[in-house]
Amino acid sequence: MLGLDLETTGRDRAVDVPVSAALVDMIGGVIVRTRSFLINPGRPIPEEATMIHGITDEHARHGLPLGTAVSRLSAEVRHAAENGIPLVGMNLCYDLTMLDVQASAHLGVSIEDPRLNVLDALVLDRHVDRYRRGKRRLGQLALHYGVELRDAHDALGDAKAAVAVVQAIVRTYPELENLGLGELTRLQGLWHREWAEGYSSWCEREGLPPLDASDMEWPIAHPFWF
């Protein structure tokens, strides 16, 4: 498995950019290598984002240039796709969409690859335990599945926890393990759309704006921001 997590300047995956990233290599259920690095976003980091992950403008100035970081992360995703290594994380559609937008902007190419397999802790948990009440942020999932989450909102801590949560979900629901990675990736796309359509309908009934069409897409969305 290859765990991935980004800490960013904000919540808008079409506009915001990463300020740190972490990658976790796991073989046979054991973490064999970790990599994390700071990223200079080339723009001010909003105070509300700094309050979450602790990365300030002064700190970020010492990070990799955004284009360099995007190139490095894109290469990791491409290597995973080419070698049948599943990419694992929490709400990965956020991270992968942001990375795809930035790869298109800085490298002129998309990270989309039909060979890429993805295991998303959020999508899997919503499907296997859809009626459980409560929030489903990484902290809540870690607590529910008995996973230790150290350094929440630190990219490396979150990446490690997300990989452990996915492992715990598969142990708890062994029927998932009987599916091939390609089939499981395909099904997660369907499960995500089913959840998104249901949530969007609920929003409309409550007088709230429905989800955008791109919110139905997974694992990479195509937001319309211009």
N, C-alpha and C positions, 0 to 999 in steps of 0.2 A: 504494500500500500504506500501511497504518497500522500501524506497529510498536508493541507494547505490552509493558511489563514492570512488575512490582510487586516491591518488597522488603517483607518482612512480619515480623510478630512471631513466626511459627513455621510449622510444616508442615501444620497442620490447617486446611484451607480452609473448614471449616464454622464454626470458632471464632476463628481468628486473623484479624488485620486488617492492611492495608497501612501501612507507615511511609514509603514513598516510591513515586513512580510516574514513568514516562517514556513519552512518545509520540514517534514518529518518522514524519514524513510523507515519502513517497517517490513521485516522479513520474518515469516513464521511466527507472527504475533509478538516479535521483539523489536523495539526501536534500535536500529543499528547506526543511524546518523541523523543529526539535526542541523539545520542551517537557518539562521535568522539575520536580518539586516535592516538597518534604518534607511529610509528613503527621503530624499529632499523633494518635496512636492512642487517646488517652484512657485508657491503661492502661500499666503498666510493660512495658518491652521486655525479654524474657528475655536473660540474659547470653549464652547460646549463639547467639541471633539476632544480637546486637550484634557478636559475634566474626566473623560471616559478612559482614554488610554495613556494619559500622562506625557505625551510627546509635545513639546513646545516648538515654536519657530526656531529658537536658538539651538535646540537639540537637533532638529531636523536638518539644519544647515550642514551638519557633518555627515549626512547620509549620502547614499548613491544618487546620482542624477536620476530623475524619473525615467527618462528614456532607457538608461542602462538597466535599471531595475526591471522595467517592463520586458526588455529583451531577455534578461536572465530568467524571469518567471515564465515567459512564453516558451522558452527552450525547454524548461522543466516539464511543462504541460505537453509539449510535442513529444518529448522523450517517453513520457508515460503512455501516450497514445500509441506510439510506435512499438512499445515493448509490452503491451497488454497489462500495464500496471494501473490499478484503479486509483483515481484521484478521490480523496476522502476529505470531508470537512463538514462544517455546520452552516446550513443555508448557503450552499456553495453557488447558487445562482447569482447571489449578490457579488461574491468575489470574482467569479468567472465572467460575469457580464462586464464588471468594471475593468477587468484585465483585457477583455476583448475590445472594449471601446478604446482603451489606451494603446493596445497593440495596433489597432487600425490607425490611430492618430500618429503614433511615433514610428511604427515599423511599416505601415502600409499594408498589413496583412491581418487576417482574422486568426484567432486561436482555435476556431471550430475545426473539429476532425471527427468524422464518423466512427473512427476506431476508439475514441476516448470513452472509457468507462468511468462512471462517477457513482460514488456512494455518499449520499447526503443524509446526515443524521436527522435533520429536521423532517425531510420528506419521508424517510423510513418510519420515524416515530409517529408522525401524523397518520400513516396508513395502518400500522400494526396496532395502534392503541388510540383510535380516532375519537373515542368518547371520553377519554380521560380529561378531567377538568384542570384548569390552571394554565399558566404560561408555559411556553416551550422554548425559552431561551436556553443557551448552552448550560448555564448554571442550574436551571431546573432539571434539564435532562441528565446532567451529571449526577445530581442528587438522586433522581429517580432510579437510575441504573447503577448506583453505587460506585461511581467513578470519581476519583479525586481530581478536583480542578484547582490547580495552583496558578497564581498570578492571572486571574481573570482579566480579560481585555489586554493581555500581553499576547502578541501574535504566536509566540512559541508555546506558551501555556495553553492557549485556546486550541492550537493545532493538535497538540498531544491529547487534550481532553476529547476533542471531536473524534479522533481515531479510536480512542478507548470506548467512547459511547457507541460508535458503529459496531465495534466488536461485541459489546454487551448486548446490543439489539439482536445481532445475528445469533448469539448464544441463547438468548431468550426466545427467539422465534426461528428455530432451525429450518423451517420451511423456506426461509430466504436463502439459506446456504445451498439448497437444492437447485436454485436457479443459476444459470450461467450469468457471468458478469454482463454480457451484452443484453440478455433478456431482462436482467434486473435494472439495468440502466434505462431500457425502453419502458419498462413498467413504471419506474419512478416518474418519468415524464407524464404518463397517463395519470398517475396518482396525484401529482402536483396540479395538473389541470383540473382534475375532479375537485380537489380542495379549493382551488382558486375560483372556480365557477360558483361553488357553493358559498364561499365567503363573499364574493361579489354580489350575489343575489341577496344575501343577508344585509349587506351595506345598503342596497337599494331599498329594501323593505324598511330599514331604519332611517331613511332619508339622507344617507351618506353617499358620497361619490362612489361609483363602482370602480373596480380595478381597471387599469388600462389593459389593452389587448396584449401588450408585451409581458404583463404580469402572469399571463397564462403559460408562458414559455419556460422551459427548463431543459437542460442545465444552463443554457446561455440565452438570455432574452435580447430582443432587438428594440431597445427603447427609442422613441421618437422625441428628440429633444430640440429640434430646429424646424 
